[in-house]
Amino acid sequence: MNSSRVALVTGGSRGIGAAVALRLAREGADVAFTYVSDAEAAREVADKIEAAGRRALALRADSADPSEAVAAVDRTVAAFGRLDVLVNNVGVGVLGPLDALTTADVERVLAVNVRGVFLTTQAAAKALGRGGRIVSIGTCMTQRVPGPGGTLYALSKSALIGMTKALARELGPAGVTANIVHPGPVDTAMNPADGPFAQAQAGMTAVGRFGVPDEVAAVVAFLAGEEAAFVTGAEYAVDGGHAA
């Protein structure tokens, strides 16, 4: 990746988002990332980015708030002077039986996973120049839902597939690409590989194991780089064969 490039990763203080932020930094980008509440974790990620020789900017922003979703882009451009890569990693999941989901659950999930992502992307599109990259993080549950309880989450992440394909058409003439990555079961604090449901999840993959955040980050880094200039509107499954 060109050393003058700037990336913004939403939800970048832990898990897949942190792995993506660090991978982009190692590949030469200055990286801004958002977090909601864990300032200590954000500081640790920022320190690692700076240890890799790149500039870091930790932004407290709740994507459920429209003004904060947009401000994350504005603050990145103000600090670094440009924006070349947006990674829409932020997301919340509410799992449970359909009849147990409340209106508040629906509003929260759609506010973060759909409206917040759209508004951040809309703002970023104004700043991205030729060679710009938009990568959104979906889920394997848009490709295969192996059991009950995932209706709301799958709904929200499926919206990003349509957004990605439409963005590819709308922004392609300007030299900006848009793609989406679908992680499968990945070992994070929210879904640990030794958790109570881990064995069942691993058994749903073709390789019989959880992935790790760095494996998702590697694909995101490819899509964010110069070699992926002819890749747009595409879905990449990093799911160990969950959807096979």
N, C-alpha and C positions, 0 to 999 in steps of 0.2 A: 504493500500500500504506500502511496506517495506520502512522504513525511510532512507535507504541508496540510494534510487532510484533517478535518474535524468531524467527530462523531458525537451524536447524542443517543444515549441508551436510556430508555425509561425503565424504571424499576431495576436499577443497576447495582444495588447495594448487597445483593445476596443471590445465591443460586445461579440459574442460567444467566441472568442479567449481569451479575458480577463477572462470571466467566467470559461473557461476550466483551464487556468493557476492558478487561485485562488482555484478552486476545487482540483486540483492535489496537490497544496501546503497544503491545509487543510488535505489531505489524507496522507501527509508525504513526498512528493517529493520536492527536490530542483528543481527550475524551471527557465530555460532560455526561453526567448521569443523574437521574432523579431517585429520590427515596421519600418515604412518608414519615417514618417515626424513629428509625434506628440510626441516630447520628453517629454512634460509635462504629457501627458496621460500615457506614458510608465513609467515615474517615479512614478506616483500614483499606478500603478499596482505593480511595484517592491516593493514599501513601504508596500503594503498590504500583499504581499507574505512574506516579512520579519517580519511583525507583526504577521503572523501565525507561526513564528518560523523557517522558512525555508530560505535558500539562494536564492537570485534572481539575474538574469543577463539579463538586457535589451540590446538587440543587434539591432543597426540600420542596416537593410539589406533590399534591394529591390530584391524580388525573380525574377523579370524580368531580373536581371543581373546574368548570370550563375555563375560568380565567387563569388558573394555575397550569392547566394543560397547555395553553397557548404561551404563557409566560416562560415556560421551560425552554422553548425555542428561542424566544426573544433574548433571554438572558445568556443563552449559549452564544448566539451571534454577537451580542454586545461584548462578551468576554473574549472571544476568540477571533472575531472579525469575519466569520464565515460558517457555513454548515455544508458538509458533503455527504454525511451518512446519518440516517435516522433508523434506529432499531426500536420498534414498538414491542417491548418485552413486557411492559406492565400488564397485570391482570389479576383478577380475583376469581375464586371459584367457590360457589355454593352448591354443594351436592346434597341430594336427598330426594325422597319420594315427591312426585309431582304435586300431590295434594297437600304436602307439608310446606311448600314454597310460598312465601308471603310476598305481598306487593313490595315491601321494603327490600326483600332479597332481589327481586327482579330489577328494581330501580338501581340498586347498588351495582349489580353485576353489569347491567347495560351501560350505566354511567361511566364505569371504568373501562370495561373491555370493548365497548363500541363507541360511545360518544367521545370519551377522552382520547381514544386512539385516533378517531377521525379528526378531531380538532387539532391535535398535535401534528398530525400528518398534513392537514390543510395549511397550518402555519409554516411547517417545514418546506412545503412545496414552493413557497414564495422565495425561500432562501437558497434552495438547491439549484446549482448550476449544472451545465452539461457534465456528465460523469457522476451525477448525484445518484445515491442509492437509498431505497427504502426497503427495509426488511422487517416483516412482522412475524411475531411468534404466535403460532396457532396451537394446535393440540392434535394428538392422534385420535382424539374422540370426534373429530370432524370427519375422519375416514372410516372409523369403526367404533361403535359404542357397544362394548361387550356385555353390558348389564344395565339394570335400572339405576336411576338416581342422577344421571348426568344431563338431563334435558336442558336446563337453563344454561349450564356452562357450554355445552355443545352448540346451543343456539348462538350464544354470544361470539364464540370463536369462529363459527361458520360465517358470520357476517364479514370477517376479515378476508375470507377467500374472495368473496365478491368484490370487496373494496380493492384488493390487490390486483385482480384482473382488470377492473375498471381504471385503476391508476396506471397500469401498464399502457393502456390505450391512450389515456389522456396526457400522460407525461412523456411517453416515448419520443414524440417528435422533438422534445427539448433535451433528449439525451439522458433522461432520468429513468432508472429501472425500478420496478417494484416486485418483490417476491415474498413468499411466505414459507416458513419452516414449521413443520409439525413434530414436536418432540413426543416421544413415547414416555414410558415410565423412566424418570430420571432421578437419581439419588440427590435429593436436596433436603433442607431442613423441614420443608413442608410435606415432603413425601419420601422419607428415608428408606433406603434399600433394606433396612432391618426392621421396618415398621410392621404393624399388625396385618396389613393387607399386601405386603411386599411380595410374598411368595406367590400369591394368586396373580398379581400383576406381571411378575416376571414370567410366569407360566403362559401368559397370553402372547408373549413375543416369540419370534422364531428362534432367537439365539438363547433364550432362557435366562436372561439377566436384565438388570437395570442398566440404563446408560448413565454416563456421568456428564456434568455440565460442559466440560471441555469438548466433548464430542459434538454437542449442539453448536458450541461457539465456533468450532472449525468450519462448519458449513455456513454459518452466518458470515464469518470473515471472508470466505470465498465469494459469497454473493455481494459483499460490500466492496470487493476489490476490483481492480482493473480487468482481470481475466474474465469476469462475468458480465462484460458489457453487452453480450448478445443473449443474455438470460433475463427474461422479464415475464411477468404474469404467471410464474411457475410456482408449483408447490413441491417442497422437498420434505420427505418423511425421514426423520432421524429417530426411528422408533423400534429398531431391532426386529423389524418384520411384524410389528403389531397388527398392521393392516393387510398383511400378505394372505 
